[in-house]
Amino acid sequence: MTAPDQHIYPKRARNTPISIILNFIRGGLIGMAELVPGISGGTVALVVGIYERALGAGNGLLDVVKAAVKDRSRLNAAAAKVDWLFLLAVGVGMVLMVFSMSTLLSNFVENHPEVSRGLFLGMVAVSIIVPVGMMDPKDLKKKLPAVVPVFIVAAVVSFIATGFTSAPQENPSLIIIFLAAAVAVCALVLPGVSGSFFLLAVGLYAPVMNSLSNREWDVIGVFILGALLGIILFIRGLSWVLEHHRTITLTIMSGLMLGSLRALWPWQDGEAGLLSPYGSSGEIWTVIGMVALGGAIVAAFIVAEKLSPKQSLVRTETEPA
């Protein structure tokens, strides 16, 4: 029998009423990020300090599904390893925020594009230090000759990719929605990649947001199924590269986050072309203030996470797919 893969994740924390509430709020913040073009839910998960814990819980959930399908004798053991309260709190927070804030955030982004992008620009710019801080300094120093070009390439690729936009599609087919969701949901797992911006780039952002606002359950259901497929296909691979090539993987994440700032430059034309702030609508100082506010919000999260008790690590086994 092939030996199972092993991964190191933060040890399961004790679920107290306060921690459950905080995880609910964290899930809500991640859900909000998924609604905003240019911000990755994975980035927010990093900032609020639950990224690797969520990745571990997600892998455990996949093990439960696999045990239910292939070997029911392992089902109870697999289920016992999953932090169900953590997943429930984060998941409910995400879902509630997506449904309750879809219209409000969509209107904010559409009606105040410069101000909203300024806020998000400050948030993402400061959050780049999070994956950098997760690197092992000794390993980083050893791999520096490879890290620098990898970081530059990732940033350039992200910068170019976020320059593409497409006109909204009218009545897209459910198959297109399904496939787009499978790709867009990778933003939940990969910091620096915005799922909403991907939807915007392929012309599906407005249709999906309208479906959420209007509670079009057929579209919502197909989108959820596509998202589940994307997570299943992607989460195992990311877990493996984080375990075996941690520094390079975090370098790529950092580069993607830096390059994605292009999508959040406050002054753009209708084709995502970058403009000078001079000659704009007169909100330059307001936008600058929002950049500072966004950066301060993320900095506060980072400081709070640094001051919180550190979680010990535990090595978990994952059956090969």
C-alpha positions as CSV (number, residue, x, y, z in Angstrom):
1,M,0.0,0.0,0.0
2,T,1.3,3.4,-0.9
3,A,2.2,5.5,2.1
4,P,-0.1,8.5,2.7
5,D,1.1,12.0,2.1
6,Q,2.0,14.0,5.2
7,H,1.3,17.6,5.7
8,I,2.0,20.0,8.6
9,Y,-0.8,22.2,9.7
10,P,-1.5,24.3,12.9
11,K,-2.8,22.0,15.6
12,R,-6.5,22.2,16.1
13,A,-7.3,25.0,18.5
14,R,-9.9,24.8,21.2
15,N,-13.2,26.1,20.0
16,T,-14.6,28.5,22.6
17,P,-17.6,30.8,22.1
18,I,-15.3,33.7,21.4
19,S,-13.2,31.8,18.9
20,I,-16.3,30.7,17.1
21,I,-17.6,34.3,16.8
22,L,-14.2,35.5,15.6
23,N,-14.0,32.7,13.0
24,F,-17.5,33.7,11.9
25,I,-16.3,37.3,11.4
26,R,-13.2,36.0,9.6
27,G,-15.4,34.0,7.3
28,G,-17.5,37.1,6.6
29,L,-14.4,39.1,5.7
30,I,-13.3,36.4,3.3
31,G,-16.8,36.3,1.8
32,M,-16.7,40.1,1.3
33,A,-13.3,39.7,-0.4
34,E,-14.7,37.2,-2.9
35,L,-17.3,39.8,-4.0
36,V,-14.7,42.5,-4.8
37,P,-12.7,42.4,-8.1
38,G,-9.0,42.6,-7.3
39,I,-9.1,41.1,-3.8
40,S,-8.4,37.4,-3.1
41,G,-10.2,35.5,-0.4
42,G,-7.0,33.6,0.2
43,T,-5.2,36.9,0.9
44,V,-7.8,37.8,3.6
45,A,-7.4,34.3,5.1
46,L,-3.7,35.0,5.3
47,V,-4.2,38.4,6.9
48,V,-6.7,37.2,9.6
49,G,-4.4,34.2,10.4
50,I,-6.4,31.2,9.4
51,Y,-5.0,30.3,6.0
52,E,-3.1,27.2,6.9
53,R,-5.7,26.1,9.4
54,A,-8.3,26.4,6.7
55,L,-6.2,24.5,4.2
56,G,-5.7,21.7,6.7
57,A,-9.4,21.6,7.5
58,G,-10.2,21.5,3.8
59,N,-7.9,18.6,3.2
60,G,-9.5,16.8,6.1
61,L,-12.9,17.3,4.5
62,L,-11.7,15.9,1.3
63,D,-10.5,12.8,3.2
64,V,-14.0,12.4,4.6
65,V,-15.6,12.5,1.2
66,K,-13.0,10.0,-0.2
67,A,-13.5,7.6,2.7
68,A,-17.3,7.8,2.2
69,V,-16.9,6.8,-1.4
70,K,-14.0,4.3,-1.3
71,D,-13.6,2.9,2.2
72,R,-16.4,3.5,4.7
73,S,-14.4,1.7,7.4
74,R,-12.2,4.8,7.6
75,L,-15.0,7.3,7.6
76,N,-15.3,7.8,11.4
77,A,-11.5,8.2,11.7
78,A,-11.4,10.7,8.9
79,A,-14.3,12.6,10.3
80,A,-12.8,12.8,13.7
81,K,-9.8,14.7,12.3
82,V,-11.9,17.5,10.8
83,D,-12.4,20.7,12.8
84,W,-16.1,20.9,12.1
85,L,-16.9,23.9,14.3
86,F,-14.1,25.9,12.6
87,L,-15.4,25.0,9.1
88,L,-19.0,25.7,10.1
89,A,-18.2,29.1,11.6
90,V,-16.1,30.3,8.7
91,G,-18.4,28.8,6.1
92,V,-21.6,30.3,7.6
93,G,-19.9,33.7,7.9
94,M,-18.8,33.5,4.2
95,V,-22.2,32.5,2.9
96,L,-24.2,35.1,4.9
97,M,-21.8,37.9,3.9
98,V,-22.0,36.9,0.2
99,F,-25.8,37.0,0.2
100,S,-26.3,40.0,2.4
101,M,-23.5,42.2,0.9
102,S,-23.6,41.3,-2.8
103,T,-25.8,44.2,-3.7
104,L,-24.2,46.7,-1.4
105,L,-20.6,45.9,-2.4
106,S,-21.5,45.7,-6.0
107,N,-23.0,49.2,-5.8
108,F,-20.1,50.5,-3.9
109,V,-17.6,49.3,-6.4
110,E,-19.7,50.5,-9.4
111,N,-20.7,53.9,-8.0
112,H,-17.5,54.8,-6.2
113,P,-14.8,53.0,-8.3
114,E,-11.9,55.3,-7.4
115,V,-12.6,55.4,-3.6
116,S,-13.3,51.6,-3.4
117,R,-10.2,50.7,-5.4
118,G,-8.2,53.0,-3.2
119,L,-9.4,51.2,0.0
120,F,-8.7,47.8,-1.5
121,L,-5.3,48.9,-2.8
122,G,-4.1,49.8,0.6
123,M,-5.4,46.6,2.1
124,V,-3.7,44.3,-0.5
125,A,-0.5,46.3,-0.6
126,V,0.1,45.9,3.2
127,S,-1.0,42.3,3.2
128,I,1.9,41.3,0.9
129,I,4.1,41.2,4.0
130,V,2.0,38.3,5.3
131,P,3.3,35.5,3.0
132,V,6.8,37.0,3.2
133,G,6.6,36.7,7.0
134,M,5.6,33.0,6.7
135,M,8.9,32.1,5.0
136,D,11.8,30.5,6.9
137,P,14.5,33.2,6.9
138,K,17.3,30.5,6.6
139,D,15.6,28.8,3.6
140,L,14.9,32.2,2.0
141,K,18.5,33.2,2.2
142,K,19.6,29.9,0.7
143,K,17.2,30.1,-2.1
144,L,17.5,33.8,-2.8
145,P,19.0,33.4,-6.3
146,A,15.9,31.5,-7.3
147,V,13.4,33.5,-5.2
148,V,14.1,36.9,-6.8
149,P,13.4,35.9,-10.5
150,V,10.4,33.8,-9.4
151,F,8.9,36.8,-7.5
152,I,9.5,39.1,-10.5
153,V,7.9,36.7,-13.0
154,A,4.9,36.1,-10.8
155,A,4.4,39.8,-10.3
156,V,4.7,40.5,-14.1
157,V,2.3,37.7,-15.0
158,S,-0.3,38.9,-12.5
159,F,0.2,42.5,-13.7
160,I,-0.5,41.6,-17.3
161,A,-3.4,39.2,-16.5
162,T,-5.3,41.8,-14.5
163,G,-5.2,44.2,-17.5
164,F,-7.8,42.1,-19.4
165,T,-11.4,42.8,-19.1
166,S,-14.5,41.8,-21.1
167,A,-17.9,43.3,-21.6
168,P,-20.6,41.6,-19.5
169,Q,-22.1,38.5,-21.1
170,E,-25.8,38.4,-21.6
171,N,-27.5,35.3,-20.3
172,P,-24.4,33.1,-20.1
173,S,-25.1,29.3,-20.1
174,L,-25.0,27.3,-17.0
175,I,-22.1,25.3,-18.4
176,I,-20.0,28.5,-18.7
177,I,-21.0,29.5,-15.1
178,F,-19.9,26.1,-13.9
179,L,-16.5,26.2,-15.5
180,A,-15.9,29.8,-14.5
181,A,-16.8,29.0,-10.9
182,A,-14.3,26.1,-10.9
183,V,-11.5,28.5,-11.9
184,A,-12.6,31.5,-9.9
185,V,-12.8,29.6,-6.6
186,C,-9.1,29.0,-6.7
187,A,-8.9,32.6,-5.2
188,L,-10.2,31.0,-2.0
189,V,-7.0,28.9,-1.9
190,L,-4.4,31.0,-3.7
191,P,-3.6,34.4,-2.3
192,G,-3.1,37.1,-4.9
193,V,-5.6,35.7,-7.4
194,S,-8.9,37.4,-7.3
195,G,-11.9,35.2,-8.2
196,S,-14.1,38.2,-8.8
197,F,-11.6,39.8,-11.0
198,F,-11.4,36.6,-13.1
199,L,-15.2,36.8,-13.4
200,L,-14.9,40.4,-14.4
201,A,-12.2,39.6,-17.0
202,V,-14.4,37.0,-18.7
203,G,-17.6,39.1,-18.5
204,L,-19.4,37.1,-15.8
205,Y,-19.0,39.4,-12.8
206,A,-22.2,41.4,-13.4
207,P,-24.4,38.3,-14.3
208,V,-23.2,36.4,-11.2
209,M,-23.7,39.4,-8.9
210,N,-27.2,39.9,-10.3
211,S,-28.0,36.3,-9.8
212,L,-26.9,36.6,-6.1
213,S,-29.0,39.7,-5.6
214,N,-32.1,38.3,-7.3
215,R,-31.7,34.9,-5.7
216,E,-31.6,32.9,-9.0
217,W,-31.1,29.6,-7.3
218,D,-30.4,27.6,-10.5
219,V,-27.4,29.8,-11.3
220,I,-26.3,29.9,-7.7
221,G,-26.5,26.1,-7.4
222,V,-24.5,25.5,-10.6
223,F,-21.9,28.1,-9.4
224,I,-21.6,26.3,-6.0
225,L,-21.1,22.9,-7.8
226,G,-18.4,24.4,-10.0
227,A,-16.7,25.9,-7.0
228,L,-16.7,22.6,-5.2
229,L,-15.0,20.9,-8.2
230,G,-12.4,23.6,-8.4
231,I,-11.5,23.3,-4.7
232,I,-11.3,19.5,-4.9
233,L,-9.0,19.7,-7.9
234,F,-6.8,22.5,-6.5
235,I,-6.5,22.2,-2.8
236,R,-4.4,18.9,-2.8
237,G,-1.8,20.3,-5.2
238,L,-1.4,23.5,-3.2
239,S,-1.1,21.6,0.1
240,W,1.7,19.5,-1.4
241,V,3.7,22.4,-2.8
242,L,3.4,24.4,0.4
243,E,4.7,21.4,2.3
244,H,7.6,20.5,-0.1
245,H,8.4,23.9,-1.7
246,R,7.2,26.3,0.9
247,T,9.5,29.2,0.2
248,I,9.0,29.2,-3.5
249,T,5.3,28.8,-3.2
250,L,5.0,31.8,-0.8
251,T,7.3,33.7,-3.1
252,I,4.8,33.1,-6.0
253,M,1.9,34.2,-3.8
254,S,3.7,37.4,-2.9
255,G,4.5,38.1,-6.5
256,L,0.9,37.5,-7.6
257,M,-0.3,39.8,-4.9
258,L,2.0,42.6,-5.9
259,G,1.1,42.3,-9.6
260,S,-2.6,42.2,-8.7
261,L,-2.3,45.8,-7.4
262,R,-2.7,46.9,-11.0
263,A,-6.4,45.9,-10.9
264,L,-6.7,48.1,-7.8
265,W,-5.1,51.3,-9.2
266,P,-7.8,53.8,-8.4
267,W,-7.7,55.7,-11.7
268,Q,-8.6,53.6,-14.7
269,D,-10.6,53.9,-17.9
270,G,-13.4,51.6,-19.0
271,E,-10.9,49.2,-20.6
272,A,-8.8,48.8,-17.3
273,G,-6.2,51.2,-18.7
274,L,-4.2,53.0,-16.0
275,L,-4.7,56.8,-15.8
276,S,-3.0,59.6,-13.9
277,P,-4.8,60.9,-10.8
278,Y,-4.4,64.4,-12.1
279,G,-7.5,65.6,-13.9
280,S,-9.7,63.1,-12.1
281,S,-13.0,64.0,-10.4
282,G,-11.3,65.8,-7.5
283,E,-11.3,62.9,-5.1
284,I,-7.5,62.5,-5.0
285,W,-7.1,63.2,-1.3
286,T,-10.2,61.1,-0.5
287,V,-8.7,58.2,-2.4
288,I,-5.3,58.6,-0.7
289,G,-7.1,58.6,2.6
290,M,-8.9,55.4,1.7
291,V,-5.5,53.8,0.7
292,A,-4.1,54.7,4.1
293,L,-7.3,53.4,5.8
294,G,-7.1,50.1,4.0
295,G,-3.5,49.7,4.9
296,A,-4.2,50.5,8.5
297,I,-7.0,48.0,8.7
298,V,-4.8,45.2,7.4
299,A,-1.9,46.3,9.6
300,A,-4.2,46.1,12.7
301,F,-5.2,42.5,11.7
302,I,-1.5,41.6,11.3
303,V,-0.5,43.0,14.7
304,A,-3.4,41.3,16.4
305,E,-2.5,38.0,14.8
306,K,1.2,38.5,15.9
307,L,0.1,39.2,19.5
308,S,-2.3,36.2,19.7
309,P,-1.0,32.9,21.1
310,K,0.9,30.9,18.5
311,Q,-0.5,27.6,17.4
312,S,1.8,24.5,17.5
313,L,2.1,22.5,14.4
314,V,0.9,18.9,13.9
315,R,1.8,16.5,11.1
316,T,-1.3,15.0,9.6
317,E,-1.6,12.1,7.2
318,T,-3.6,12.4,4.0
319,E,-4.4,9.3,1.9
320,P,-3.2,9.6,-1.7
321,A,-5.9,10.5,-4.2
